[in-house]
Amino acid sequence: MKYTDDDFTRIMNEHGDTVLRICAVRLGNLFDAQDAFQEVFISLYNAKNKPVGPHIKPWLIRCAINEC
């Protein structure tokens, strides 16, 4: 599956705050959290098996935790 630009924008708008908050709490630094946030969404963009539907949020949360 491939996300369209609109799909990717919608996912970032819906889940971006959650991902940034997780990264900020785990790293304790906003600048590092922003870097981790970017890496999470790059990973989503490049993922071969992209999560769909209700699996997107847990995938992003796990990826954020692993990135931190």
C-alpha positions in Angstrom: 0.0 0.0 0.0 1.1 3.5 -0.7 -0.1 6.6 1.1 -1.2 9.6 -0.9 0.0 13.0 0.2 -3.4 13.7 1.7 -3.3 10.4 3.6 0.1 11.2 5.0 -0.9 14.8 5.9 -4.0 13.4 7.7 -2.0 10.9 9.6 0.5 13.6 10.8 -2.4 15.9 11.8 -4.2 13.2 13.7 -1.2 11.6 15.5 1.6 14.1 15.3 0.9 15.6 18.8 0.9 12.1 20.4 4.2 11.2 18.8 5.8 14.5 19.7 4.6 14.2 23.3 5.9 10.7 23.7 9.3 11.8 22.3 9.5 14.9 24.5 8.6 12.9 27.7 11.1 10.1 26.9 13.9 12.4 25.8 13.3 15.3 28.1 14.4 17.8 25.4 12.2 19.4 22.8 14.9 19.6 20.1 15.8 15.9 20.4 12.0 15.2 20.5 11.5 17.0 17.2 14.3 15.1 15.6 12.8 11.8 16.8 9.4 12.9 15.6 10.8 13.5 12.1 12.5 10.1 12.1 9.2 8.3 13.1 7.4 9.9 10.2 10.3 9.2 7.8 10.1 5.5 8.9 6.3 5.5 8.2 6.9 7.0 4.8 9.6 4.4 3.9 7.9 1.4 5.6 7.4 -1.5 3.2 4.4 -2.9 5.2 2.5 0.3 6.0 0.0 0.1 8.8 -3.6 0.8 7.9 -6.7 1.8 9.7 -6.6 1.3 13.5 -3.1 -0.1 13.3 -1.5 3.3 12.5 -1.5 4.8 16.0 0.0 1.8 17.8 2.6 1.5 15.0 3.5 5.2 15.5 3.7 4.9 19.3 5.9 1.8 19.1 8.1 3.4 16.5 8.4 6.6 18.7 9.4 4.6 21.7 12.0 2.7 19.8 13.4 5.8 18.2 13.8 7.5 21.6 
